[in-house]
């Protein structure tokens, strides 16, 4: 039985600017299985956010193969990329990316409005369920400006999981939070993983990385380490 959700083979990303050729990623090969909790760590500029953008189909690789489930998504059309992003991938960003003039409920529902397979009642139920998971139902009619940073990130998590994506991608999810709120968000990710959510998180924070079950280290656009973290976590 194939349990692989994501499989990358010799993935490369090259940026061209005038006469300069920058190799952001080189020969990336890795597999992420269903139900895994993976962190991608490394210093600033090492390529980890570029890798997450490729995983999330926000950008395309210069070379190599990307399998998402049973589908080769390496060179699919822009419209199909958008459809898969919307249905299969949930995003959590460092800056929350909530829309200020929409309330919490509307922010969470927005990505679902592009889903032709959902009617209004189904969307409302998914939103309610997602807000319940992050303990924000009581704030459903509030606007982002009325929430703390930690609460805004909880709403962002609800938006990411509402459509029941195959994988949750988190880019520095605690980067804009104080220690207390960062811990609360990491606790929430732990809970989602325990419930079966597949998570891939980019972080430069060592303690956040150790909350995952598997840590991939990237340096100069290459994977330099890939290991499970059971022993290290036990020492926390």
C-alpha angles and dihedrals in degrees: 000000000000110000096174115123097174127024123178122189120192093328116187134183121194124181119205122204116171103298096347123097115194119193101208094171129019129192097335111182121171144130129222115196128211111275096020125136107212130178123200110206137177143116124299112287095019094121101258096123090045088054091050090050090055092047089051093048090240087125137015129239122247090225141352136059131287119191117189107190105315095334127096103224096173097110108010123144120274094249092052091048089054092049093050091045090053097047106030107029131060119197131206115186131197091236095048092230094217118162109245099214094050121079122234094269092048093048092053093045097048099087089046092059088072091058110101090191093065129072124207095266092050091050092050091051093049090050092049092049093048094049090049090055092056094039095243103117090109089060097047095117096043124102125235093254089059092058134078120243091259092051091048090053090050088055089048089053090050090052090050095051100036094091092049095241124198091238138017116219116198121189109198090322093183097039095108097038135092119242096268095049091042090056090049092053092047089050088053092052089049089053094048091050091050087055090055104269116148108227133189114183131185113209141156090197110100094205092052090049090054090058088070124080096231129032124204115191120205125196127174091349096308135100106248099170137020118176145145116251106211095118095043092049091052088060094055 
